[in-house]
Each structure stands twice: as structure tokens, then as C-alpha cells.
Amino acid sequence: MAPNVIGIPLDKLIPDPPFNSSKPYNPSPMFLISPDMNTESLLAHACESLASASVLASDFATYLSGSQRSTALAIAQIVMLADLAVNRALDIVDPQE
């Protein structure tokens, strides 16, 4: 394999999977979401996170120009659309009338 820009073959940058696959996968509990968390709470948290990500991307775009600015604004728009979808799902789960 040809070396990449820094001179290290790419196959050395990507670690090999573990050889012992008989052991069940045990995820790290560091960022584990509680299995008994209700759907409304999960959607509300996702909505807040997406709204924050949209603001971050929009603010970051103000410091860019050209195609980089367009890319940052496109990311902000995709995040905003995801935020709208999550908000709609939250309205379905917990209608506020």
C-alpha cells in the first residue's frame, strides 16, 4: 500500500479488529444512555443538542468564506432539518395543547 501524505501506510492508521470474537461486545459505560430512559426525555435532549449544533455551525460559518462557508451553512441547514424532525416527533409523543 502506498504511504499517505505523512508517509505512514493507511493500513497502519486503522487498527485491526480484535481476533477473539467469541467474547460478547461490552460497550464502555462512559456515554451509555440508560435503557429505562423515556422517549420524551431522549427526544427533548436530542432536540436541544441539535439546536446547539445548528447555532455552532452558523456562528462558525461567519468566520469562513467561499466554499468553506457554504459547506458550514449546509451543515447548519442539515442539522436544523434534523432538529425540526425531532421536534415533530416530540410533538407526537407529548402533544402540548
C-alpha positions in Angstrom: 0.0 0.0 0.0 1.3 3.5 -0.9 2.0 5.8 2.0 -0.3 8.7 2.7 0.7 12.4 2.9 2.5 11.9 6.2 4.4 8.9 4.9 2.6 6.2 7.0 0.7 3.5 5.2 -3.1 3.8 5.8 -3.4 0.2 6.9 -1.3 1.1 10.0 -3.5 4.0 10.9 -6.6 1.8 11.1 -6.3 -0.8 13.9 -7.1 -4.4 13.1 -10.3 -5.8 14.7 -9.8 -8.0 17.8 -9.0 -11.6 16.9 -11.1 -13.0 19.8 -14.7 -12.6 18.5 -16.2 -15.2 20.8 -16.3 -12.7 23.7 -19.6 -10.6 23.6 -19.3 -6.9 22.8 -19.4 -4.9 26.0 -19.6 -1.2 25.3 -17.9 1.3 27.6 -20.5 2.8 30.1 -18.9 6.2 29.8 -21.5 7.5 27.4 -24.2 4.8 27.8 -27.8 6.0 27.8 -29.9 4.4 30.5 -32.1 1.7 29.0 -35.1 2.9 31.1 -34.9 6.5 29.8 -38.3 7.5 28.4 -38.7 8.5 24.8 -39.8 12.1 25.6 -36.7 12.8 27.5 -34.5 11.3 24.8 -36.2 13.4 22.1 -36.0 16.6 24.2 -32.3 16.1 24.8 -31.7 15.4 21.1 -33.7 18.5 20.2 -31.5 20.7 22.5 -28.3 19.1 21.2 -29.3 19.7 17.5 -30.4 23.3 18.2 -27.0 23.9 19.8 -25.1 22.3 16.9 -27.1 24.4 14.4 -26.1 27.6 16.2 -22.5 26.5 16.4 -22.3 25.7 12.7 -24.0 29.0 11.8 -21.7 31.1 14.0 -18.7 29.2 12.7 -19.7 30.0 9.1 -19.5 33.7 9.8 -15.7 33.3 10.1 -15.4 31.5 6.8 -15.6 32.5 3.2 -16.2 30.9 -0.2 -16.9 27.2 -0.4 -15.9 26.6 3.2 -18.7 29.0 4.3 -21.1 27.3 2.0 -20.2 23.9 3.5 -20.6 25.1 7.1 -24.0 26.7 6.2 -25.1 23.4 4.5 -24.2 21.5 7.7 -26.2 24.0 9.8 -29.2 23.5 7.5 -29.0 19.7 7.7 -28.8 19.9 11.5 -31.7 22.4 11.5 -33.8 19.9 9.4 -33.0 17.1 11.8 -34.0 19.4 14.7 -37.3 20.0 13.0 -37.9 16.3 12.6 -37.0 15.6 16.3 -39.3 18.5 17.4 -42.2 16.9 15.3 -41.6 13.5 16.9 -41.6 15.2 20.3 -44.9 16.8 19.5 -46.3 13.4 18.5 -45.0 11.8 21.7 -46.2 14.6 24.0 -48.7 16.9 22.4 -48.8 20.3 24.1 -52.4 21.6 23.5 
